[in-house]
Amino acid sequence: MTTKFIPRAISKIATAFEQSEGVGARVRRSIGTATVRNFTPFLMLDHFKVSPDAGFPDHPHRGQETITYMIDGFFDHEDFTGSRGTLGPGDLQFMTAGRGIVHAEIPAPNNSVEGLQLWVDLPTELKECEPRYRDLRAKEVPVAEPNDKVKIKVISGRSHGIDSVKDLAYTPMWFFDVSMKPGSHIQQEIPTDFNVFLYIMKGSATIEGKKISQYQNVFFDTKGDGLEISVPEDAEGEAQFAIIGGKILNQPIVQHGPFVETSKERIYKAFMDYQTHSNGFERADGWSSEISKRGGRF
């Protein structure tokens, strides 16, 4: 006997409007705004576009993880631990800030870049962990093809019998890049203890009979087996969207810029530690990234 799939209901739809961020960069933010302040464990989602003369020069993080997914172009990164590298189209970087890190993210020379950056909360017991990176190259991402009209890049989690690479983020999460042609339909299961959202990068899709358009983010209730999505036969073209789910963390979120803690006292301490180069920020003393100095841009 086949169990009937029960789709999760839409709880909110938010449009990501373009705004300035970093130095000269443009982002469309759909989490981390007045409309959706946070959606545990998610703190921010930016769909960024950065020209060759713009970027995100040296800045700190604490108490969170950042996930950067490249759509187009080549993005250089460097931090005060000595780690540095370049992300290309389809590549990902999972960065755990833990007790503290200072880094820079700048387009490679003569590059314009586009991608998604997601900020994810860390469980209280992991806020003080040492910083770390996990890179995932495009060629390492397995692909599920439930039919000839649907392609799902399984970045993290499980989709239609295909499992992702393991141990990329401390906070349990699923992340799929889905492409659907007109006349297609999918059901994607999501763990019951996860929050989940769907962000449209290109085209449009239909959920609960509603047309969801480019740059809209759909947030779902927790009841149900997962998401049910379709692209009508008469759609103008292919839809591309991210499905991202994460384990609900039952803890306070106190955020000030790139510092994320569980109380005001811990936020005050984070600022003091950063300013005094202590308790995780020792290596920030006198450090500046080489990539931010190229061409005297910043």
HELIX and SHEET records of a PDB file:
HELIX    1   1 THR A  124  LEU A  126  5                                   3    
HELIX    2   2 ALA A  138  GLU A  140  5                                   3    
HELIX    3   3 LYS A  264  THR A  276  1                                  13    
HELIX    4   4 GLU A  282  ALA A  284  5                                   3    
HELIX    5   5 ILE A  291  GLY A  296  5                                   6    
SHEET    1   A 7 ILE A  10  THR A  15  0                                        
SHEET    2   A 7 GLN A 216  PHE A 220 -1                                        
SHEET    3   A 7 PHE A 194  LYS A 202 -1                                        
SHEET    4   A 7 ALA A 239  LYS A 247 -1                                        
SHEET    5   A 7 MET A 173  MET A 180 -1                                        
SHEET    6   A 7 VAL A 150  SER A 156 -1                                        
SHEET    7   A 7 VAL A 143  ASN A 147 -1                                        
SHEET    1   B 7 PHE A  17  GLU A  21  0                                        
SHEET    2   B 7 ALA A  25  ILE A  31 -1                                        
SHEET    3   B 7 PHE A  42  VAL A  50 -1                                        
SHEET    4   B 7 VAL A 113  ASP A 121 -1                                        
SHEET    5   B 7 GLN A  64  ASP A  72 -1                                        
SHEET    6   B 7 LEU A  92  THR A  96 -1                                        
SHEET    7   B 7 ARG A 132  LEU A 136 -1                                        
SHEET    1   C 4 PHE A  56  HIS A  61  0                                        
SHEET    2   C 4 ILE A 101  PRO A 107 -1                                        
SHEET    3   C 4 PHE A  75  ASP A  79 -1                                        
SHEET    4   C 4 ARG A  84  LEU A  87 -1                                        
SHEET    1   D 2 ARG A 158  SER A 159  0                                        
SHEET    2   D 2 ILE A 162  ASP A 163 -1                                        
SHEET    1   E 2 SER A 184  GLU A 189  0                                        
SHEET    2   E 2 GLY A 226  VAL A 231 -1                                        
SHEET    1   F 2 ALA A 205  ILE A 207  0                                        
SHEET    2   F 2 LYS A 210  ILE A 212 -1                                        
SHEET    1   G 2 VAL A 254  HIS A 256  0                                        
SHEET    2   G 2 PHE A 259  GLU A 261 -1                                        
END                                                                             
